């Protein structure tokens, strides 16, 4: 994935340990990715800045420089993916006569207290409906490599899925799910409203990937397969089998591996918002 072709977003708040931070304003939206239990999100975030280094300061040891470079590369990757989601959705919203309100993405480690609750170190990424912010601990990407989720585009898909929840809320696409939550109605289970909301976010991630590829031509051989593998690994049925427990469809919250793959492919193949109406599908 040639992610350096994308514009870097200014809406990444780097609150990781050792960063100098400033407070910025965020937005609202909910739900999370499938693999790990998410805590929620909320809280004003901070964007990392580096203090100036006096010209007479000796350079750090080579080992420190390499660590800093790796951290900077991760930050630039997140900024680039987020920047392109902004460019893509700004254009698609404009085509419907709407303004796209870009969300803030907060990077954290050692846990974060958000408007939706507390997320511990290494927690999966999540989008909070209370303040429309995405939260991401980069250690999560290291964790999922143990499950063969590898590659920049697989990580980009994970970010795009969370942005998909923001798009849902901004356009009212997930209204049936939101209403059921307000009415305290059951939403989980195979074919339930929560699964349909998550599958829609997968589809919207595919829509983003479709338009990003058309504009930037940044995908390389194996990238799509990496994203589809990530979608499959995070299927409810796959996760339950990996824990050596019986598959229980009544507990599903994100959909099966096949469903997640199929809906991402639907978004990617068509590039159409209207193709992502998982709530109208008879069998999502």
Buried (B, 14 or more C-beta within 10 A) or exposed (E): BEBEEBEBBEBBBBBBEEBEBEEBEBBBBBBBBBBBEBBBBBBBBBBBEEEEEEEEEEEEEEEEEEEEEEBEEBBBBBBBBBBBBBBBBBEBBEEEEEEBBBBBBBBBBEBBBBBBBEBEEBBBBBBBBBBBBBBBBBBBBEBBEEBEBBBBBBBBBBBBBBBBBBBBBBBEBBEBBBEBBEEEEEBBBBBBBBBBBBBBBBBBBBBBBBBBBEBBEBBEEEBBEBBBBBBBBBBBBBBBEEEEEEBEBEEBBBBBBEBBBBBBBBBBEBBEBEBBEBBEBEEB
